[in-house]
């Protein structure tokens, strides 16, 4: 049986979030190690699905594409992140403390901003120290700690490695938002809609098209194929997910911005363009 499904970005994130708990690595980490859940618009749904938290997207994001530009979230609405859980229960530890209490079954969940056909993930970093990913990558790579990257196919680009060559904060002469670099992750366990569908139903999915209008902006179109029962199972899952609300973000006021290369740096709100 073959079925076509259409997923908006929010619906894709919900599907991916539901699948993460099915991964063997997550089950082991929830049973006997740490789960370190970094901030992000997909990860907020993972926090809802795995830990049952009632948390809004605007409280669990930092840097983001919002209001037709790049920006950081408003400081006063941010929750504490990354979230750290030990043996399935949230604990009051930093991610550094969790990594120092080394356990090979520990898992780091970190989203991305770009994915290519070769499985390379790009994550935008605008902090001067490279942000959380720069701080956890050394331990992860040197000690073999698993990084799982949930990321929707709306973020699919031709080549992450090629794209990264054309970023780097102070190399931009004009920037609609914080200047940034693109950090390349080459050894993560990627979970897109394709892997999510496989985890939840066992069937194969193929990314055949993207985009749309009138509420389908950023949507992905997938062709899914498998035995009748499994495809029908997928359809039931998707029909429950359909209608997932678009996520909201609250950007930082430009007057509070620290990124001097942003074209809106220190501008009063009334002086910003109408399209923002």
N, C-alpha and C positions, 0 to 999 in steps of 0.2 A: 504494500500500500504506500502511496506517495501523497504528501500533503504540503501545501505552501502556507507558511505563516508569516505574518508581518508584525514586527515588534518595534515600538518606539524606544528611544533610549531608556526611559524609566522602566518600561516593561522588560527590556533586556536585562537591566540591572536586577530587577526582582527575580527573574528566572535564574540568573547567575548566582544570586545570593541563596536561593533555595537549594541549589546544587552543591554549594560549598560544604555543607554539613554531611553530604554523602561521601566525601573523599576519605579514603582510609587514613591519610596523613592527619586530617582534622580529627577523626575519631580517636586516633592514638594520642594526639596532643591533648584532647579534651579529657582523656582518661588518665594520663600519667605525666604530662609535661605542660609547657606554656603555650598559649596562643597569644600572639602579639598582633593586635588589629590596628593598623595605621588609619589615619583620617582619610576621608574621601566619600564621594557621592554614591559609589557602589558599596563601599564598606559600611556605610551607615545602614544599608539594608541588611548586610551580613550581621551587624550588631543586633538588628531587630530579629532576624531569623534564628541566630545561634543562641543569643543571650536573652532574648525576649525583651530587649530594652525599648522603651518608648522615647525615641530620640529623633529630632528633626534634622533634615539635611543641613540646614543653615547653622546648626550647632556642631556639626561634625566635618566641616570643611575648612581648609586654610586657603591655599591658592586655588583659583578656579577661573573658568571662562564664564562670565556672567555679565548681563547687560550689554552684550555685543562687544565686550572687550575683555582683557585679562585683568584680574584684580585679586586682592586678598579679602578674606571674610572679615567682618567686623569683630574686633578683638573681644568686646564685652559679651558676645553671644556664643563664643566658642566653648565647647566642653573640653575637659581634659582628655588629651589623646597623645599617643596611642593608648588604646585599652589593653590591659594585660589580664589574662585569666590563667589561673593555675588549677589543673585538674578540673576544668570546667566551670570554675567559679571566679568571678572578677575579684582581683586583689589590688591593694593600694601599693603598687610597685611601678617604678619607671621601666621602660623597655631595656634600659642599660642594666638595671638590677636583675631583670629576668634573664638577660643574656649571660650575665656573670654567673648566675646559678645554672651552669651549663647542663643541658639535657638534649641529646641528639634528636629526640622526638619533638622538640619545640618547633613551632611553625610561625613564620611571619607572613601576614597578609597585607600586601601593598598593591594598590591600584596603579594605573598608568594613564598616560595621555596619548600614546600612539602604539600601534601594534602592526607588524608587517607579516608577510606570508612565511617568512623564515622563523617566526616566533620571537624575534627581537622586540623588546618592549622599551618605549621611551617614556620617561617621566620628567615633566618640567620642574626645574628647581630654580627658585629665584632668591632663596636665602643665601647669604654670603658663605655659609659653611656647607652648602649642599643639602640642608634639611635632614630629615629623619633617614632617608634612604642612604645617604652618604655615610651616616653614622652606624647603620646596621649592616651594611654590605660587607665590610671587612670581616666581621665576625662570621657572618653567614657563609662567605666564600671560603675563608680559611678553615673553618670548623665543620662545614657541611650542613649547616642549618637550612632547612627548606624555606624558600620564599614562594608563596603562591600569589599569582597576579590575576585577580578578576578584572576583566576588561572587555567592554563591548566592541563589536565589530564596526560601530559607527566611527571608531577611532582608527580604523585601518588605513594605513598610508603605504606608499610604494616601498620605501626603505627607511627604516629608523636610523641605520648607520649613516646613510647619505644625508638625511635631514639634520642629524646632529652636527654635521660639519658647518652648517649655516646658522648656528646659534652660538650663544655666549654673550652674556649681559652687555659688557662694555663695547662689544663689536657692533651693536646696533646704533644707528644714527637717529632712528625714529622708532618709538615703541608705544602701541596702544595698550598700556599697562606696564607692570613691572618688567624690566629686562630680565632675561632668563637664559638658562642653558638646558640642553636636553640630555639627561642622564640615560645611558644605555644599559639595559639589563638583559644579559644574554643567557642566563642559566636559571630562569624562573620557571615554575610550573604554571603555565598560562591556562586560564579558564575563560573562554569566550562563550557565546551562545552555543557554539558547536559542541564544545566539551560539556557544557551544562546539560544539553539535550541527551548526550551520550550517558552521562552520569545518572540522569533521572529516568531514562527510558530504555537505554541500550541501542537506540537507533542512530543512523547516520544523518547528519544535516550538512547542507551545502549553502554557502553564502552566494546568492545569485545577483543581488542588486541592492542599492541603498538610496536613501533620500525620499523626499516627498514634500507636500505642502499641506496647509490646512490642518495642522496637528500631527502630520507624519514627518515633519522635519527631522532628519537624522535617523529615520527608521531603517531597519534592515529587513530584507526579504530573504527567507530561507526555504529551500526545498528539502523536505525530510522524508526519509525512506526506510521502511522496515516492515516487520510482520504486522498484520492487521491489529492485533491486540496492543502492541507497543505504540503504534501510531495513534490509535484511539486514546491510549493513556496520555500521550503527549498533548493531544487536542484538548483533553479535559484540563490538563495543567495550564495550557496557554489560555483557554477561555476564562479560567479563574484569575489569571494575571492581567488580562486585557482591561484597560481602563485605569491602570496604575497612574496616579496623578503625576504631572510634571513636577520636578523638584525645584525648590526655591533656594535662592542664595541671597544673603545680605552682604553687600560689598562694604568695604571700609570707606569712610569719607575721604575724599581726595585731599582735604586739608590735613589729614593725619598721615598721609603717605610718606614713606621714607625713600621711595625709588625716584631719584632725581632725574632719571632718563625717561620716565613716563611723561607723555605729552600732557597729562592732566595733573601733574605734580603740583600740590598745594593750591589747586584752583578751588574757588568757592563753588558750591553746588549750583547756584543760579547762573554760573558762567559755563557750565558743561553743555555739550550739544544735546539737542532734544532727543536724539536717537538712543541716548543712554538711559 
